[in-house]
Amino acid sequence: MIGDSAVRPWGSWQVLDEGDGFKVKRIVVEPGCRLSYQTHEHRAEHWTVVAGVATCVIDDEEKVLQIADSVNVAVGQAHRITNMHDEPLIIIEVQHGSYTGEDDIVRLSDDYGRCETEIH
């Protein structure tokens, strides 16, 4: 739902817009933090950096994105965003797919102990 937000151990996210088959989020990754290495069964993602520098891993390939750079993550690809710098990283994420719920996350590796065998 538009306006939904959450604080996570690595930073926060907020839903900016959503409709049938898409969702747009503002993601803030705090300095020195990273999201879990994860996959999604029902959605692809497109990330655009609007502040900071993102170190992204997609299927074990590292890409460093500067402001205005973007990258696509296909459905099922393993991926992670890391902020290795001293300033907050802000990414606009556009999700596309048949389902964009928060429970479509399969964590493969996680720094915060959230990597059980269940879907989160």
C-alpha positions in Angstrom: 0.0 0.0 0.0 1.3 3.5 -0.8 2.9 5.0 2.2 3.7 1.6 3.8 7.2 1.7 5.3 9.5 -0.4 7.5 12.7 0.0 9.5 15.1 -2.9 9.0 18.5 -3.7 10.6 20.2 -2.3 7.4 18.1 0.9 7.0 14.5 1.4 5.8 12.1 1.3 2.9 8.9 3.2 1.9 6.3 2.5 -0.8 6.0 5.5 -3.1 3.5 4.1 -5.6 1.9 0.8 -6.6 -0.6 -0.6 -9.0 -1.5 -3.8 -10.8 1.8 -5.6 -11.4 4.2 -3.0 -10.0 5.4 -1.3 -6.9 7.9 1.6 -6.4 10.0 1.8 -3.2 12.5 4.3 -1.8 15.2 2.2 -0.1 17.8 3.7 2.3 20.8 1.6 3.2 22.8 2.9 6.1 26.6 3.2 5.9 28.4 -0.2 6.3 25.2 -2.2 6.0 23.7 -4.6 3.4 20.5 -6.4 2.6 20.2 -10.2 2.6 21.3 -12.1 -0.4 17.9 -13.2 -1.7 15.7 -14.2 -4.5 12.1 -13.6 -5.5 9.7 -16.1 -7.1 7.2 -13.6 -8.5 8.9 -10.3 -9.3 11.8 -8.6 -11.1 13.4 -5.4 -9.8 15.0 -2.4 -11.4 17.3 -0.3 -9.1 18.3 3.3 -9.7 20.8 5.0 -7.4 19.7 8.5 -6.4 22.3 9.2 -3.6 25.5 7.4 -2.5 27.2 4.4 -4.1 25.7 0.9 -4.3 27.7 -2.3 -4.4 25.3 -4.7 -5.9 25.7 -8.5 -6.3 23.5 -10.2 -8.9 24.0 -13.9 -9.3 27.5 -13.6 -7.7 28.5 -10.8 -10.1 29.5 -7.5 -8.4 28.4 -4.2 -9.9 29.2 -0.8 -8.4 26.5 1.8 -9.2 26.9 5.6 -8.9 24.2 8.3 -8.8 21.8 7.8 -11.9 23.2 4.3 -12.6 20.7 1.5 -12.7 20.5 -2.3 -13.0 17.8 -4.9 -13.6 17.3 -8.0 -11.5 15.3 -10.8 -13.2 12.8 -13.0 -11.5 14.7 -15.7 -9.6 18.1 -14.0 -9.7 20.0 -14.0 -6.4 20.8 -10.4 -5.4 22.0 -8.1 -2.7 22.6 -4.3 -2.2 25.5 -3.2 0.0 26.6 0.3 1.2 30.3 0.2 1.7 30.6 4.0 2.1 30.2 6.6 4.9 27.0 8.3 3.5 23.5 6.8 3.3 22.7 5.0 0.0 19.3 5.8 -1.5 17.8 3.6 -4.2 14.5 3.8 -6.1 13.4 0.3 -6.7 10.7 -0.5 -9.3 9.2 -4.0 -8.8 7.4 -5.7 -11.8 5.5 -9.0 -11.5 2.4 -10.9 -10.7 3.0 -10.5 -6.9 5.0 -7.8 -5.1 4.2 -8.7 -1.5 6.9 -8.5 1.2 6.6 -12.3 1.8 8.1 -13.1 -1.7 11.6 -13.2 -0.3 13.8 -16.3 0.0 16.9 -15.3 2.0 20.0 -17.2 1.0 22.4 -15.4 3.3 21.7 -12.7 5.9 23.9 -10.7 8.4 21.0 -10.3 10.9 20.0 -14.0 11.5 16.9 -13.9 9.3 18.0 -16.8 7.0 16.0 -19.8 8.1 14.7 -22.2 5.5 11.3 -20.6 5.4 10.2 -17.8 3.1 10.1 -14.4 4.9 
